[in-house]
Amino acid sequence: MQTTRPSASLWWKLSWQLSLVFVAVVAAVIVGLCVYGAMILSPNVGLKDRLTHALEGSLTRDQQGRLVIKESAQLRSFKTENDRLWFVAATQDGQLVSFGTTPDYYQGLAPYVRLIRDGDIRGASGTQDKASIDAIETPLGEVRLMYGGNTSTTDNILTMLTSLAPIYVPLLAIALPALFLTIPRIVGRGLAGLKDVAKMAPEIDPRRPGTRLPVRKVPKEVAPLIVAFNSMLERLEEQFLARQRFLIDAAHELRTPITIMQTRIEGMDEGRERRRLLDDVARLADTAEQLLAFERNDQTDDLQETMDLVDIARAVVADLAPVAIAAGYDISFESEIETLKRQGSPSALRRAITNLVRNAIDHGGNTGAIVVSVTSDAVIAVSDEGAGIPKDQQDLIFEPFYRVTPKSKGAGLGLALVRQIVSGHGGKVTIDSSSAGTTFAICL
């Protein structure tokens, strides 16, 4: 048999997907700002970073105190990679030194470089070269540089990402944990209404009309589905109540002709045929009564009366002992305690125990012992020493009108009524059957 895998949690899917979207948006914003800064605001930022590193051991003063460039290995390597590299370095005392070929249209700015701390020079007609002026710290102190060369967009973006890391890394370190904590809570609150629906749905019982799934707090996209389901429940309840009324009326109507038949048969002369007819009429009467009890029990809502399980079980054994003994059984009652109080319907529970004992009398093989017992944990058991119930039929015997043997005397409602009564009390009925006998247990 093919099994269907349960769907993934909507709460989990929404939580991690929203978190992923938020992280992706934040990452895109950071990268976008870096790209914008590298390509629009500061096109030479990557060049500045590498040039500053290359000039650490290259700018110096000679014996006369003049500013000179001592071409270091770092500067030579950088020049090899950037064949158009040029720069003009100026100190605050007005000394200038240049490296590479300064474009003609920037040479006139050289005397004023020491006066400019930060600037981009670009966009003029007739030139595509981009120059920048920045102040850098060197062993000689602050030096103003005007520089240009081959610019790399990749280097610019990586430099911007590195330089902005002290800003966005702490923000992410605070925001991401808060994000992963708050989004699941927000999603959970949004789905709180659906949790109430899922919790209430298994409790819907057609024998208890009027139960509806709550629409309050349910997202409006799901609300039409809940409304449609409630409408379907209402239609099912109407059909269920109509069937119930029909069966109750039918059971009532059967009483009169059965009584008339029984009276007429009792007026017949003694003989085998009269006894057979009386047995048949008794079976009809029992079927009608059990059908009526089965349907009326659906309408029983009063389960708040205090009842003593020991007294009820003992009374059932006392009532049915003559019947059991006449059928060839030894019947006994056992209890671990003197009294055991519970809330429920004493008459309904008595009917359930009676049905179990009658079932043992009918199917126990007219020999052996029938034992009714009550334990301290509210388990009422009825055991017989009959041939047992086949394994494949143990779940079916609780269905209405099902009989293990077609020629059975019962109508097939006794055990169905037992399960109905016990379920109404919030309990369950279990069965343990083998060739050595059968035990039905009511667990409350």
N, C-alpha and C positions, 0 to 999 in steps of 0.2 A: 504494500500500500504506500502510495506516495504521500510524503508528509510535506506540509508547507512550512517554510521557515518564517518565524515572526519578523515583521518589519522592524527596521531600526527605530529607535526612540526619536520621536519628533522633537522632544526637548533637546536631546543630544545633537541632532542634526542642525537645528536652528542655532544652538549655542556655538558649536565649533565653526559653522559656516559664517555666522555673523562675526565671530572673532577673527576668522581668516580674512574676511572682507575688510574689517577695520585695520588689521595689520597691513594688508596689501595697500589700502588707501594711504596709510601713514608712510609706508615705504615709498610709494609713488610720489607723495608730496615732498619727502626728503630728497629723493633723486631728482625730481623736477626742479626744486629750488636750486640744487647744486648745478644742474644743467643750465638753468637760467643764469645763475651767477657766473658760471664758467664761460658761457658763450655770449652773454649780453653785457653783464655788469663788469666783468673783469676778464677779458680774453687772454691775458698773459699771466694769470695766477699760477698756472703750472710751471711756466718759464721762470717766474720769480722764485718759486720754491727751490728749484734745482740750481738756479744761478746763485742764490744766497748760500747754498751749501758749497758750491764750487769756489766761492770767493773767500771762504774762511781762512785759507792760508795764502791767498794770492795778493790781497791788498796790503801794502806795507809802506814804510818810508825809508829813503836812503840815508846816507850819513849826513847829508845837508838838510834832512827833514822834509824833503819833497815827497809828495805822494807818487808811488810807482806801482806797477803791476808786475809781480813775480809769478810767472806762469807756472802754476803747480800741476801735478799729475791730474788732479780732479778737473781743473779748468781745461787742460788739453783734452781730456776724455770727453768733457761736455762739448767742447768746440768740434770734436770729431763727429759727434752725434748731431750737432746743430750747426751746420756749415754757414748759416746766415747770422749767427750770433754776433751781436754788437752791444756795447754799453758805454755809457759815460758816467764816471763816478766823480762826485764832488763832495769835498768836506766843507765844514762851516767856515773855515778860514779862507775859502775861495779857491783852493787848489783843485785842478781838474786833471783827470787822466781818462783815456779812452782805450777801448779794445774793439778790434774788428772794424768793419767799414760802416760808419754812421751815415745813414741816408742824407742826401744834400739838404732836404727840406727840414731835417731835424737838427742840423749842425748849428743853426743860429740860436737854438734854445739852450745850448750847452752852458753859456755863462749864467743862466738863470735856474739851472737845475737845483743849486743849493738852496734856492728860495721856495721850492715846491716840495711839499711833503708827500702828496699823493695825487695822482692824476692819470687819466688815459688820454692819449692823443691819437685820434683816428677820425675817419669819415670825411676827410677833405678830398676834393676832386683831384684826380691825377695821381693818386697814390693808394695802394692797397696795403701798405705796411702799417702795422699797429705798434705803437710805442706806449710804454707806461713809465711813470715816475713813482718810485717808492723809497721810503726811508728804511734802511736795514741796520742792524746792530753788528758791528765787527770789533775785533780787538783794538782798532784805532778809534772806536767810538761810533757815533751815528754817522752813516754815509748815505747821501742821496744818490739814487741810481736812475738814469734814464736808459732804457734797454728795449731790445726787440730781437726778432729772429723767427725761427720756425716754431710756430705754436702748435701744440697737440691738444685736441679736444679731450682725448682720454686722460692725459695728464692733468688738464684743468679740472675735470670732473672729480678725479681721484683726489686731487689736492683739496678741492672744496669739501668733499666728504670727510677727509682727514681733519681739516681745520674746523669744521662745524661739529665734529664728534663730541667735544666737551659740552655742546648745547643739547643735541638730540639724544645722546646716549643716556644721560641722567633722566631726561623726560620719558624715554621709553622704559627705563628701569622702574619708573614709578607707574606709568600709564598701563603697561601690559599686564602686570599682576592685578591691578585694579580692574582692568578690562575683563580678564578671565574669571574674576570673582563676581562682577556685577552683571555681565550679560546673561549667564545662566540663571541668576535670580530674576532678572527682568523677563526672560523667556518663561521661567517657571510661573511667575505671576500671570503672564498673559495666557498660559495654558491651564491655570488653576480651575477654570470652569470645566474643561475637558476631563480633568482628574476627577471632579465630582461626578460627572456623567459616567465615567468608566467604573467608579466605585459603586454607583447606584444601579447600573445596568444588571449585574448578576442577581440583585435582590428582587427584580421584578418577578412577580408570581401571578399568573392568571387567576388563581383562587383568591387573590386579594386585590380587587379592582380599585381603580383610582390612582394607582401609582404611575407617575410620569417622570421622565428624565428632565432635570432642571435646565432651563434655557439661560438663566441668569449667569452672568460672567462668562458665557461661552462666546468666543469670537464670532463676529457677525457672518463671516464666511462659512462657519460650521452650523450656525443657528438654524438655517433652513433644513438641514439634514435631521437635526434633533426634533424640529417641529413635525417633519414628515414621519419620523419614527413614532412620535407620540400619537399622531393621527392614526397610524397603523395599529398601535396598541389599543386605541379606543375602539376601532372596528373589531379587533380580535376579542376584546372584552364583551362587546355586544353580542357577537356570535357565541362566545363561551356561555354567557348568561342565558341566551336563548336556548342553547342545548341543555343547560342545567335545568331551566324551568320545564322544558319538555320531559326530561327524564324523571324529575320529581313528580310532575303531573301524571306521567305514565305509571310510575310506581304506585301512586295513590289510587289511580283508576283500577289497577290490577287487584287491589285488596278486596274490593267488593265481589267481583266474580269468583275469586279464589275462595272467599268465605262461603259464598253460595254453593260452590262445588263441594267444599269440605262438608257442609251441612247435609247435602244430598247424599254424599258417599257414606257418611256416618249412619244414615238411615237405611242403608242397604243391609242385607243379610250377611252374617259373618262368613268369611271365606277368603281364599287366597287372592281373588281378584279385588275384593274390598281393601285388603291390606296393601296391595300394590298401588291401587288408586290413591289411598291415603298417603303413601310414601311419596308419590308423584306430586300430589297437591302440597304436601309439606315442603317438598323441594322448591316448588313454585313460590310458596309463601316466603321461604327463606331467601330466595333470590330477590324477590320484590323488596323485602325488608333490608337486605344488604345494599341493594341499589339505592334505596331511599337514604340509608345511613351514609353511603359513599358520597352522594350528592349533597346531603345536608351538612356533612362535615366540612365541605368546602366553604360553607357560610359561617362556620364557627370562628368567632373572633375573640371570645372571652376565655383567655388562658391565664387569668390572674388569680384564680381560686387556689387556696392552699390545699395540697393533697398529700397523703401519706402513701408512698409507693409500697411499703410493706403491707399495710392494711388492704390496699387495693388488690395486690397479687394474692394475698391469703384468702380474700373473699372470693376471688375467681376460682381458686382451687376448691374451696368449700362448695361452691355452686355446681361445679362440673365434676366433682368427685364421683357422684352416683353414675353419671353418664360414662365416665372413663372406666369405672369398675365393671359396669354392665358390658362394656365393649371388650373386656379382657385385660385391662391394664392395672398396674399398681401405680398410683399417683401420690406424689408427696410435695411438700413445700419446705424450702430451706431459706434461711436469711442470716446474714452475718451480723445484722443489727436489729434492734427492737423497733426502731422507727426511722423514717427517712423522708423529710419534708421537701417538697418542691412546689413551684407555681405551675398551674396548668388547668386542664379540664379533667376532673376525676372520672366523669362518665365516659369521655372519649378514650382516656387511657385504659379504663376497665374494658371497653369494647375491644381495644387493640390486643390486650392480653388474652381476653376470651377467644378471639379469633385464632391466636397462636395455639392455644390449648386445643381448640376444636380441630385445628389443622393437624395437630399431633395425633388426636384421636382418630381422625379420618384416614391418615396416611401412615400410622405407626405399625401397621401389620397386626393389630389386635393382640399384641403380646408385648411383654417387657414392661419397663417402667417409664413413666412421664414425670419429669422433675421440673418444678418451677422454683427458681431461686432469685434472690435479690442480694446484690453486693453493696458494700459501703460507697462505692463510686458511682452509684445510680445506674447500675446495669441490671435489667430484668431479663433472665434467660429462661427459655422453655426448651427442654431436651426430650427426645424420644429415642427409642432403640430400633427404629424401622430400617428399611432397606436403603434409605438415603435418596438424595436428589442428584441426578446426573449433572456433571460440571457445566455442560453447555446450556443447561436450563435454569441454573441458579439465579441468573440475572433476569430471566423472563418471568419467573413466578410472581414477581411483584407487579406485573402489568395487568390491568383490568381484563377480566374474562379469560385469562390464560390458565389452562389446567395441564398438569403434568401428564395425566392420563385422561383421554377423552371421556371415559365412562365414570370419571370421578363424580361423587355426589354433589360437590360444591358448585357454585356458579362462577368461581374464579375471581371473586371480588374481595374475599377475606384478607389475603395478604396485601392486596393493593390498598385496602382501607387501613391496614396496619401502618404501611409506609407513609400514607397520607397523614394519619394522626401524629405519628412520631415526628415527621418533618415539620408539621405545624407547631410542635413543641420545641423545635430547634435541635432535635436529636437525629439519630440514624438507626437503621435496622441492619444487622449483619447476619450472615448465615455461615455455618460451618457444618458441612455434610460429608459423610462417607458411608461405606457399607455397614458401619457399626451404629449409625444413627445420625440424627440431625439436631442441631442446636440453633435456634433463633435467639438473638440478643437485641434487646431494646436499650440503646445507650443514650441517656439523657444528660 
